[in-house]
Amino acid sequence: MSEYRLQLEEIRKTFRDGSETHTVLDGVSLGVQKGEFAAIVGPSGSGKSTLLTIAGMLLSPDSGTVSIAGENVTQATKKEWTKIRREHLGFIFQNHQLLPYLKAREQLTMFQLKEYRDKVNIDEMLSELDIEACRNQYPSEMSGGQKQRVAIARAFVNDPDLILADEPTASLDGEHGRQVVEMIRMEVKKYGKAAVMVTHDERVLDLVDCVYRLEKGKLI
């Protein structure tokens, strides 16, 4: 397997707005290796979330290539994309997106693939993330920080090569936001994964290995 968990090469993406065409990503290239935690910052509307969505194979670029764990997935079918996402990617969203009718442990077991049940112990993961007490609680019974930790555990449950986090601290106070980013960093360093985080929260940038700025379609 390639040391690069994510490679984006010359990614371009435009959107039409009436008669006008807006270039959101203009030849963006990015490589994130095993054990590396990268952050992408930039003004609102600069295309950060669009870039992350393309990296997660939820949106096709107009041109350029996307490689996950050494495999070029740009021309893969939607069915193949779904399989690759389930096996290689872990998503952490701005809002936890937990299912209101499932308890914490059930949120994880529902999404865990059979082949990872022996590899990733859910109860140990809940304990490691300090949310073992929430295992039998519904989201309505948890604090905001606890819900986001359960969402992180869900992203880790299939042992992903690449973690993609879109504003994971946005709904949390400073202390809990920092804890969330520390958990992502721990997973990356302890298990040799890679992570890309889109964020406006400059208070957590000391926890990442490199910071990129996206502005006017270019990544610096």
WODA-V330352 format. One line per field, one symbol per residue. ss: DSSP state (H for helix, E for strand, L for the rest). Layout:
ss = ???
This chain:
ss = LLLEEEEEEEEEEEEEELLEEEEEEEEEEEEEELLLEEEEELLLLLLHHHHHHHHLLLLLLLEEEEEELLEELLLLLHHHHHHHHHHHEEEELLLLLLLLLLEHHHHHHHHLLHHHLLLLLHHHHHHHLLLHHHLLLEHHHLLHHHHHHHHHHHHHLLLLLEEEEELLLLLLLHHHHHHHHHHHHHHHHHHLLEEEEELLLHHHHHHLLEEEEEELLEEL
